[in-house]
Amino acid sequence: MNHRVLYQWSEDIANHLTCLNSWQIDNVSLFSMGIIQAESCQQHQVARQVATGERIDSCARRWRRFLDNEKFPLSQFFTQLTKWLVDQLGEKEIVLLVDETKLADRLGAMVVGIAWEQRCIPVAWRCYQANDSQAYPAEGQVKMIGTLLQAVRAGIDESIKVTVMADRGIGTSPALCRCVANLGWHYLFRVTCQTKVCTSDGEFTIAQMVSQGEEWSCDGKVFKTRGRLEARALAVWSHGYDEPWALVTNNFSISALNYGNRNWEEQAFRDLKSGGWQWQSCRISHPDHLERLLVLLTLAYAWCIALGSQAIKNNKGRTLQKHADGAVRRYWSLFKEGLQYFFEVILRETEFITFAF
């Protein structure tokens, strides 16, 4: 364990996440750094990386006490983490992605994240028992997502334009459209292939309005039987896809192709799981414990992405590769670049960077 790096990381967390007390700061900084070093969220593997003046078993027990800490201020953490990230990114427009992921058939997590550079950094989440309607949050999906978005909104300046994207399992919902619009934001939701738009010229099934290689848009009312919202319907069927995207939005200047950014959250889930922290292998069975584990995973993930950005800017990343289509692209994602940079530069104390994108 590099104590100088840990001290600087802990200081940054204390400066930006003021909702945490000293015990929480110590544990969040220690274990998030340990996750990076272990490239795992398995408690004993992390404990082996960070235990210095204590036994490994004692460190693992401290990890479990952190996960069991019911006083952790999760909602305030969401707001302050959002503000920290948004301030560092310095963007005038941001995209929030909403999606659900599961750990086998045990636990589910609804996650809101900030899309950036082909990845998505989680900023708010809610965990629950998977595949169990009785254990699903009592307020239902829309109100659950709305609560998460409210916590995120408190960390975003009103001058910043926000677009929320979600796949059809979540986005085929007039109630969620209204929820996002009431926050003063835009939505771009994929909807089911049966969704229609009603206009003065008749009704059109959105997905049926394009053939492969085509785009289409039309203003009208969507969700005929569940709200009749004034919106723009979009359809696009790109080459190489099995079916078109049917979309609805309250942003009348956005392109359907922007929806491609939603895949970045799936890439982030892969990084958190088999591509990085091995989240899929954790044995946690309590939703509230999983919510606090995600605090550690997210901070470790965001740090690596920030480091990856700096590696590219400082010409210390992998050499760009020319592909068969003639395009020149990065060989690794920012996450992988940042992970390499952490071991080769940060731990050697050449320089120290946290959320400097």
C-alpha positions in Angstrom: 0.0 0.0 0.0 1.4 3.4 -1.0 0.5 5.6 2.0 1.3 8.9 0.2 -1.1 8.1 -2.6 -3.8 6.9 -0.1 -3.4 10.1 1.9 -3.9 12.3 -1.2 -6.9 10.3 -2.3 -8.4 10.5 1.1 -7.9 14.2 1.2 -9.7 14.6 -2.2 -12.6 12.6 -1.0 -12.8 14.6 2.2 -12.8 17.9 0.3 -15.6 16.9 -2.2 -17.7 14.4 -0.3 -18.4 16.5 2.8 -21.4 14.4 3.8 -19.0 11.6 5.0 -17.6 11.5 8.5 -13.9 10.8 9.2 -14.5 7.0 9.7 -16.4 6.8 6.4 -13.7 8.8 4.6 -11.0 6.5 5.8 -12.8 3.4 4.8 -14.1 4.7 1.4 -10.6 5.9 0.4 -8.8 2.8 1.7 -11.1 0.2 0.1 -11.7 2.0 -3.2 -8.0 2.1 -3.7 -7.7 -1.5 -2.6 -10.2 -2.5 -5.2 -8.0 -1.0 -7.9 -4.9 -2.7 -6.6 -6.7 -6.1 -6.3 -8.7 -5.6 -9.5 -11.5 -7.3 -7.5 -14.2 -6.5 -5.0 -13.7 -9.8 -3.1 -13.2 -8.7 0.5 -10.1 -10.9 1.3 -8.4 -10.0 -1.9 -8.9 -6.3 -1.2 -7.9 -6.8 2.5 -4.6 -8.4 1.4 -3.8 -5.2 -0.6 -4.6 -2.7 2.1 -3.9 -4.4 5.4 -0.7 -3.0 6.9 -0.8 -2.5 10.7 -3.6 -5.0 11.2 -4.3 -8.6 10.4 -6.0 -9.4 7.0 -9.0 -10.9 8.8 -9.3 -7.7 10.9 -9.2 -5.6 7.7 -11.9 -7.8 6.2 -14.1 -7.4 9.2 -13.7 -3.6 8.9 -14.9 -4.0 5.3 -18.0 -5.8 6.5 -18.7 -3.2 9.1 -18.6 -0.5 6.4 -21.1 -2.5 4.3 -23.3 -2.9 7.3 -23.2 0.9 8.2 -26.9 1.9 8.0 -25.9 5.6 8.7 -24.0 6.0 5.4 -25.6 9.2 3.8 -26.3 7.6 0.4 -28.6 10.3 -1.0 -26.2 13.1 -0.1 -23.4 11.1 -1.5 -25.2 10.8 -4.8 -25.6 14.6 -5.0 -22.0 15.4 -4.0 -20.5 12.8 -6.3 -22.5 14.2 -9.2 -21.4 17.7 -8.5 -17.7 16.6 -8.2 -17.9 14.8 -11.5 -19.9 17.5 -13.4 -17.6 20.2 -12.1 -14.5 18.3 -13.3 -15.9 17.4 -16.7 -16.8 21.1 -17.3 -19.4 20.2 -19.9 -22.4 22.5 -20.8 -24.4 19.5 -21.8 -24.5 16.0 -20.2 -26.2 12.7 -20.8 -27.6 10.6 -18.0 -28.1 6.9 -18.7 -30.6 4.8 -16.8 -30.5 1.0 -16.8 -30.8 -2.0 -14.6 -28.2 -4.7 -14.0 -28.4 -7.9 -12.0 -26.1 -10.2 -10.1 -27.3 -13.6 -11.3 -30.8 -14.2 -9.8 -30.0 -12.7 -6.4 -29.9 -8.9 -6.6 -30.8 -6.1 -9.0 -29.6 -2.5 -9.2 -31.2 0.4 -11.0 -28.3 2.7 -11.9 -28.2 6.3 -13.1 -24.8 7.3 -14.6 -23.1 10.1 -16.5 -22.1 9.2 -20.0 -18.6 10.2 -21.0 -16.1 9.0 -23.6 -17.8 5.7 -24.4 -18.3 4.8 -20.7 -20.8 5.7 -18.0 -19.9 6.7 -14.4 -22.6 5.7 -11.9 -23.8 8.5 -9.7 -27.0 7.1 -8.1 -28.5 3.7 -7.6 -31.0 1.6 -5.8 -30.6 -2.2 -5.1 -33.3 -4.8 -4.4 -33.9 -8.5 -4.6 -33.9 -9.7 -8.2 -36.8 -11.5 -9.9 -39.1 -11.0 -6.9 -42.1 -8.8 -7.4 -42.8 -8.8 -3.7 -39.4 -7.5 -2.8 -39.3 -4.8 -5.6 -39.3 -1.2 -4.2 -42.9 -0.5 -3.1 -43.0 2.9 -4.9 -42.5 1.2 -8.3 -40.0 1.8 -11.0 -40.9 5.3 -12.1 -40.9 6.8 -8.6 -37.7 4.9 -7.7 -35.9 6.4 -10.8 -37.5 9.8 -10.0 -36.0 9.8 -6.5 -32.5 8.9 -8.0 -32.8 11.7 -10.6 -33.8 14.2 -7.9 -30.6 13.4 -5.9 -28.6 13.8 -9.1 -30.3 17.0 -10.1 -29.3 18.6 -6.8 -25.7 18.3 -7.9 -26.1 19.8 -11.4 -26.2 23.5 -12.1 -29.4 24.7 -13.7 -27.4 26.2 -16.7 -26.3 22.7 -17.8 -28.5 20.9 -20.3 -29.4 17.4 -19.4 -30.7 14.5 -21.6 -31.8 11.3 -20.0 -31.7 8.0 -22.0 -33.2 4.7 -21.2 -33.9 1.4 -23.1 -37.5 0.2 -23.9 -37.9 -1.9 -20.7 -37.7 1.4 -18.8 -38.4 4.1 -21.4 -41.8 2.8 -22.6 -43.4 4.9 -19.8 -45.3 8.2 -20.2 -45.0 8.6 -16.4 -41.2 8.5 -16.6 -41.3 11.0 -19.6 -43.3 13.4 -17.5 -40.9 12.9 -14.5 -37.9 13.8 -16.6 -39.7 16.8 -18.3 -40.8 18.1 -14.8 -37.1 18.2 -13.8 -36.5 20.6 -16.7 -34.6 18.0 -18.7 -34.9 16.3 -22.1 -35.6 12.6 -22.5 -34.7 10.3 -25.3 -36.3 6.9 -24.6 -36.4 3.8 -26.7 -39.9 2.3 -26.8 -41.4 -1.0 -27.9 -41.9 -1.7 -31.6 -45.7 -1.5 -31.1 -45.6 2.1 -29.9 -47.6 4.5 -32.2 -47.5 8.2 -32.8 -50.8 10.0 -33.5 -50.9 12.9 -35.9 -53.5 14.9 -37.8 -52.7 12.5 -40.7 -53.4 9.4 -38.7 -51.5 6.9 -36.6 -48.1 5.5 -37.4 -46.3 2.6 -35.7 -42.9 4.2 -35.2 -40.7 1.1 -35.8 -42.5 0.3 -39.1 -41.7 3.7 -40.7 -38.1 2.8 -41.7 -36.3 0.2 -43.7 -32.6 -0.7 -43.1 -30.4 2.3 -43.6 -33.2 4.9 -43.1 -34.2 7.5 -40.5 -37.6 9.0 -39.9 -39.2 11.5 -37.5 -42.7 12.9 -36.8 -44.2 15.2 -34.3 -47.5 14.1 -32.6 -48.9 12.4 -29.5 -47.4 9.2 -28.2 -48.7 6.6 -25.7 -52.2 6.8 -27.1 -53.9 4.9 -24.2 -51.6 6.0 -21.4 -51.1 9.7 -21.7 -51.1 11.1 -25.2 -47.9 13.1 -24.7 -46.8 15.8 -27.2 -43.4 14.5 -28.4 -41.3 13.7 -31.4 -41.2 10.1 -32.6 -37.9 9.0 -34.1 -37.0 5.8 -36.0 -33.7 4.7 -37.3 -32.5 1.3 -38.7 -28.7 1.3 -39.0 -26.9 -1.2 -41.1 -25.8 -4.2 -39.1 -28.7 -4.1 -36.7 -31.4 -6.7 -36.5 -34.2 -4.2 -35.9 -34.9 -0.5 -35.9 -34.8 1.8 -32.9 -38.2 3.3 -32.1 -37.7 6.4 -29.9 -39.6 9.3 -28.3 -38.2 12.6 -27.1 -39.2 16.1 -26.0 -36.0 17.5 -27.7 -37.1 18.5 -31.2 -33.5 19.0 -32.4 -31.9 15.7 -31.3 -31.0 12.9 -33.7 -32.0 9.3 -33.2 -28.3 8.4 -33.7 -27.6 10.0 -30.3 -29.3 7.1 -28.7 -26.2 5.0 -29.5 -24.6 6.5 -26.3 -26.9 4.4 -24.2 -24.7 1.4 -24.9 -22.0 3.1 -22.9 -23.7 2.0 -19.6 -23.6 -1.6 -20.7 -19.9 -1.2 -21.2 -19.6 0.3 -17.7 -21.4 -2.7 -16.2 -19.0 -5.0 -18.0 -16.1 -3.0 -16.5 -17.5 -3.3 -13.0 -18.0 -7.0 -13.5 -15.8 -9.3 -15.5 -13.7 -6.5 -17.1 -12.6 -4.9 -13.9 -13.8 -5.3 -10.3 -15.4 -8.8 -10.6 -18.7 -7.5 -9.2 -20.6 -10.5 -10.5 -18.6 -12.7 -8.1 -19.5 -10.9 -4.9 -21.5 -13.0 -2.4 -23.5 -10.1 -1.0 -27.2 -11.0 -0.4 -28.5 -7.9 1.2 -29.5 -5.0 -1.1 -28.4 -2.3 1.3 -25.0 -3.9 1.6 -24.7 -3.9 -2.2 -25.6 -0.2 -2.3 -22.7 0.6 -0.1 -20.4 -1.7 -2.1 -21.3 0.3 -5.1 -19.9 3.4 -3.4 -16.5 1.8 -3.4 -16.7 0.3 -6.9 -17.9 3.6 -8.4 -15.2 5.7 -6.8 -12.5 3.2 -7.9 -14.0 3.2 -11.4 -14.3 7.0 -11.7 -10.7 7.4 -10.6 -9.5 5.0 -13.2 -11.4 6.7 -16.0 -10.0 10.1 -14.9 -6.5 8.6 -14.9 -7.2 7.2 -18.4 -8.1 10.6 -19.7 -4.9 12.1 -18.2 -2.9 9.2 -19.7 -4.2 10.1 -23.2 -3.6 13.8 -22.7 -0.1 13.2 -21.5 0.8 10.9 -24.4 1.3 8.0 -22.0 -1.5 5.8 -23.3 -1.3 2.9 -25.7 -0.4 3.7 -29.3 -3.4 4.4 -31.5 -4.3 1.5 -33.8 -5.4 1.7 -37.4 -8.4 -0.6 -38.1 -9.6 -2.4 -41.2 -12.0 0.4 -42.0 -9.2 2.9 -42.1 -10.1 4.6 -38.8 -7.5 5.2 -36.1 -8.8 4.5 -32.7 -7.6 3.8 -29.1 -6.6 0.2 -28.5 -8.0 0.3 -24.9 -11.0 2.0 -23.3 -10.3 4.9 -20.9 -10.9 2.5 -18.0 -8.2 0.1 -19.1 -5.8 3.0 -19.9 -6.4 4.4 -16.4 -5.9 1.1 -14.7 -2.5 0.7 -16.4 -1.7 4.3 -15.6 -2.5 3.7 -11.9 0.1 0.9 -11.6 2.8 2.4 -13.8 2.6 6.0 -12.7 0.4 6.7 -9.7 1.8 3.9 -7.4 5.3 4.9 -8.4 4.4 8.5 -7.3 5.4 10.1 -10.6 2.3 12.2 -10.2 -1.1 12.1 -8.6 -4.5 12.6 -10.3 -8.0 12.0 -9.2 -11.0 13.4 -11.0 -9.1 15.6 -13.4 -10.6 14.6 -16.7 
